[in-house]
Amino acid sequence: MKFIIEDKVFDKLPDVCFGAIVAEGIDNKYADGIKELLSNEIARIETEFEDKKVKEDSRINLYREAFRVLDINPNKFMSSIEALLTRVSKKKGLPNINAVVDLGNAISIRNFIPLGAHDIDTAGDDIYVRISRDNDKFIPFGETEAESLDEGEIVYSVGNKIKTRRWIWRQSEEGKVTEESSNIFFPLDGFKANKERLLKARDELAVELENKFGCKIKIGYLDKETKEFEIK
C-alpha cells in the first residue's frame, strides 16, 4: 500500500508538499497527558487570538490563497486548520474524540498545519491525492448517504471512495479513526513556504506517538520530486 500524489495536483499547486507518518500497533485508548496537551494548546490559541482574526494570520493565508487558486471560496469552505483554529479562537474548544485524534489536533493547532488521520486497515488499497472523477463518492462525516463531488476537486481517495473533499476541507466516514484503530496513516499538508513548520509538526507527532503508545513509526516527505511513500 502506498501514498501517491497525482501529477495533476502539482499542475494546480506547484509548491504543495506533504508530510507522512505511519504508526503501527497503537492501543487507541487515552494515554497519560493527551487531554492535557490538547487543553494547553487550546488555551494558548485562545490567548494568541484574543484580539485577532484567524483568517488574517499569514500562516493561514497560505491555505486561503491556495483555495482561491483551486476556485474554492475560503470564506464558505475553510481549510481544516482554519476551521479548527477559528473554533478555538472563539473559545468553543474542541471535543475529546479519541486519543490519536486529540493528539493530532493538538499538534495541528500548535503548528498551524493541517493534519489528517486515516485507519490503514480499512483502506485496503493505495491512498491517492488526485483530481476528482465522475464516479467518485463522498460520505460526509457522521452521515450515511453519499454525495457527488464538484468537477476538478483535489481529493484524498482510495479507489472511488473519497476520504477528503476540496483537498483539506472535510474528511469523510471512509477510514475514520476510532478507538479500535491500531494502524494509522497521518498526512500533513503544506507548501514550500511553510515546509520547515510542516516537518516540525510531523516530527513532533512522530515522537509523541512513539512515546505515548510505544508504536512502530515510519515518516516520509512528498513533493513534486518525490510523489510516492510506502505505507506498508
Number of C-alpha atoms within 10 A of each C-alpha: 13 13 24 20 23 16 14 13 19 16 10 14 16 14 16 19 24 24 23 24 23 22 23 21 14 20 18 18 14 18 15 11 12 21 16 13 15 23 16 14 18 25 14 15 19 21 13 13 17 11 9 12 13 23 18 10 13 10 17 17 15 14 24 22 14 18 22 12 12 16 12 19 13 18 11 7 16 21 22 20 23 25 16 21 26 20 16 21 23 14 16 12 17 16 8 15 13 17 22 27 20 21 24 23 24 22 23 24 22 17 18 20 27 25 27 24 20 24 20 25 13 14 18 12 14 17 25 20 22 20 20 23 16 11 10 18 21 24 20 19 14 8 10 10 9 15 11 14 18 13 10 14 18 24 27 27 26 19 16 14 21 27 30 23 22 23 23 23 19 18 24 20 19 20 22 19 24 16 15 12 21 18 20 24 22 20 21 22 21 23 19 14 13 17 19 12 17 26 21 16 23 27 18 13 21 21 13 15 22 15 11 18 21 15 18 14 15 15 19 19 19 20 18 18 7 13 17 18 20 14 20 11
